[in-house]
Amino acid sequence: MKVFVIRHGKVDFSWSRSCTSGDFDKECKAYDTSPIRKENIRFPEIKCQKIYVSTLSRSRETAKEIFGEKEFIESKLIHEVTLRSAFDTTKKLPLWFWNTAGRLQWFVNSKRQPEGRYQTHKRAKQFVKRLCIENEDCAIVTHGFYMHTLIKEMKRAGFTIEKNALHYKKGQAIVCRK
């Protein structure tokens, strides 16, 4: 079985350099509903029986750019790890701070974040189990932060990973085999 794990294309959105907690939360929601930039993502021909996309529009739009108008299987199991501000404040703080603090809270399973690390691993494990049962070549168009957890779960399930990266580029495909 060959699985192509693909990060969505570049999103047409400009983040503020600094913002209050409320502003950050609004920008996270705006980012999640923004379209991708039409940059003609090019891949060698990918042959697969199924194409999975997350519930966020940037995943589906990327799949359309790559595969054209086909039937996609939408799954919440491959949705990006939602992020929100680490605490409430009216003080403007840099974007990097909000992103880092939120991801640290995710890592320690803070209730402040919509989902913690354990929950993310649980849904990735569910999705990988589904892939193994179906045992078909497929493509998965998902999200950068979530890809780390998904690929880790794929390794645990016996997949070999073509390229492992600290940071997955937008539009990048990772080939996983079992």
NORSULCOR-V724915 format. One record per residue. N is the residue number from 0. PSI is psi in radians with two decimals (999 if undefined). D_FIRST is the distance of its C-alpha to the first C-alpha in Angstrom with 1 decimal. Layout:
# NORSULCOR-V724915
{{N;PSI;D_FIRST} {N;PSI;D_FIRST}}
This chain:
# NORSULCOR-V724915
{{0;2.37;0.0} {1;2.23;3.8} {2;2.22;6.6} {3;2.01;10.1} {4;2.05;12.8} {5;2.29;16.1} {6;2.44;19.6} {7;2.83;22.1} {8;3.02;24.8} {9;2.30;28.2} {10;2.40;30.4} {11;1.38;33.8} {12;2.44;35.7} {13;2.06;38.3} {14;2.58;38.7} {15;2.60;42.2} {16;-0.52;43.0} {17;2.63;44.7} {18;2.84;45.1} {19;3.02;46.3} {20;-0.73;44.1} {21;-0.72;44.6} {22;-0.74;43.9} {23;-0.78;40.6} {24;-0.71;39.5} {25;-0.72;40.4} {26;-0.64;38.6} {27;-0.75;35.4} {28;-0.70;35.7} {29;-0.70;36.6} {30;-0.73;33.6} {31;-0.33;31.3} {32;0.04;32.8} {33;2.60;33.3} {34;2.90;31.5} {35;2.75;29.4} {36;2.38;31.2} {37;1.64;30.5} {38;0.28;29.5} {39;1.24;27.3} {40;2.19;24.0} {41;2.30;22.6} {42;2.68;19.1} {43;2.77;17.8} {44;2.21;16.4} {45;2.07;13.1} {46;2.17;11.5} {47;2.72;9.7} {48;-0.59;10.7} {49;2.62;11.9} {50;2.06;13.8} {51;2.43;15.1} {52;2.74;18.5} {53;-3.12;20.9} {54;-0.10;24.3} {55;2.42;26.0} {56;-0.54;27.0} {57;-0.47;26.0} {58;-0.84;22.3} {59;-0.76;22.8} {60;-0.70;25.1} {61;-0.75;22.7} {62;-0.70;20.0} {63;-0.68;22.8} {64;-0.67;23.7} {65;-0.83;20.3} {66;-0.15;19.2} {67;-2.88;22.7} {68;1.67;23.8} {69;3.07;20.9} {70;2.20;20.2} {71;2.58;18.7} {72;2.00;18.0} {73;2.38;20.3} {74;2.29;19.8} {75;-0.31;22.4} {76;-0.35;19.9} {77;0.34;18.9} {78;2.61;22.6} {79;2.70;24.3} {80;1.95;26.4} {81;2.49;29.8} {82;2.51;32.7} {83;2.99;36.4} {84;2.59;39.5} {85;-0.42;40.1} {86;2.94;43.7} {87;2.27;46.3} {88;2.65;48.7} {89;-0.03;50.7} {90;2.39;50.6} {91;2.23;48.4} {92;2.71;45.9} {93;2.60;43.5} {94;-0.76;40.0} {95;-0.61;38.5} {96;-0.85;40.4} {97;-0.77;39.0} {98;-0.81;35.4} {99;-0.83;35.8} {100;-0.72;37.8} {101;-0.73;35.4} {102;-0.59;32.4} {103;-0.72;34.5} {104;-0.68;35.4} {105;-0.80;31.7} {106;-0.66;31.1} {107;0.19;34.0} {108;0.68;33.2} {109;2.43;36.4} {110;-0.29;37.4} {111;-0.57;38.5} {112;2.54;34.9} {113;-0.46;33.2} {114;2.46;30.2} {115;3.03;30.1} {116;-0.74;27.5} {117;-0.73;27.1} {118;-0.70;26.4} {119;-0.80;23.9} {120;-0.66;22.0} {121;-0.80;22.3} {122;-0.57;20.7} {123;-0.72;17.8} {124;-0.72;17.2} {125;-0.75;17.5} {126;-0.74;15.0} {127;-0.67;12.3} {128;-0.74;13.3} {129;-0.78;12.9} {130;-0.77;9.3} {131;-0.67;8.7} {132;-0.79;11.0} {133;-0.57;9.7} {134;0.88;6.1} {135;2.61;5.7} {136;2.37;5.2} {137;2.95;8.2} {138;2.53;11.1} {139;2.06;13.3} {140;1.94;16.9} {141;-2.60;18.8} {142;2.65;21.6} {143;-0.94;22.6} {144;-0.73;24.0} {145;-0.55;21.4} {146;-0.62;18.6} {147;-0.78;20.0} {148;-0.78;19.7} {149;-0.83;16.2} {150;-0.62;14.9} {151;-0.75;17.1} {152;-0.60;15.7} {153;-0.71;12.1} {154;-0.79;13.6} {155;-0.51;15.5} {156;0.08;12.5} {157;0.16;11.2} {158;2.56;9.1} {159;2.45;10.6} {160;2.23;12.2} {161;-0.87;13.4} {162;2.21;16.6} {163;2.48;18.3} {164;2.67;21.4} {165;-0.57;24.5} {166;2.17;24.7} {167;2.23;22.1} {168;2.68;23.8} {169;2.27;24.1} {170;-0.01;21.6} {171;2.44;19.5} {172;2.35;15.7} {173;2.26;13.8} {174;2.25;10.4} {175;2.33;8.3} {176;2.56;5.7} {177;999;5.2}}
